Structure formats: C-alpha cells, structure tokens
Amino acid sequence: MEEDPKNIIRNIVENSKKINSKVFTLTRCILLTLMRFNEDGLQFRELKTMLNISDGKLKSNLDYLQDLEYISKIPIKLDQKSMHIYMIEDSGKNELKKIIKWMGNIKEVEDIYNGLRLS
C-alpha cells in the first residue's frame, strides 16, 4: 500500500531534524523539496510555519537559492493584497534530483550495513 504524499513530506521535514545540519544544508534541501511538491508555489509565511525557523534564517536561505537560480520569487495579488510566492525552477528540480540520488546512495549503504548485522 502506498503512503499518502502529505505524510511523506511531513516525514521528510521531521526526519531532517535528526540529521546533523553541518553535513549539508538541510534547510535548503527541505525548501527545494517543499517547492517541488507544491508546484503552484508557497508563500513565505507557509514556509516559515512548515519549517518553524526564524524570518532571517528563512529569508537568507531563500535569497541564496534565488541567487543560484534554483527558485523564483513571484509577485501575486491575493484578496487585494500584494505578496510573493516562491517556486522551484528547472535547475532547482535538477539539483534536488542529485540530492535525492545521493541520499538514496546513503540509504543503500545503510541497507547493506543492516543486512550484514542481521546475518
């Protein structure tokens, strides 16, 4: 039975808190993942709520991803209010694929290690 996509995203965010962020930038990986899943874009406040991080940390990571051209900040009007949404670009999707493949490699190593321990 397949798992609900919302649970998968929630698990990605929750399990990321168990990883040492000095190994790689977890916040940026999570931002790319969330934007890939929500291709219609996400508002700053939505991202802030999902990640539970400070405005400054979120803004600096979004700015960095924009500088790399992995994401775009798009102005929109909603209920007569001007705001922005953030959307992943093709280059961001490609980078995320690389990250996922890398993480898959780590999982393979863990699977092998666990298999050896069970023998």
Buried (B, 14 or more C-beta within 10 A) or exposed (E): EEEEEEEEBEEBBEEBEEEEEEEEEBBBBBBBBBBBBBEEBBBBEBBBEBBEBEEEEBEEBBEBBBEEEBBBBEEEEEEEEEEBBBBBBEEBBEBBEEBBEEEEEEEEEEEEEEEEEEE
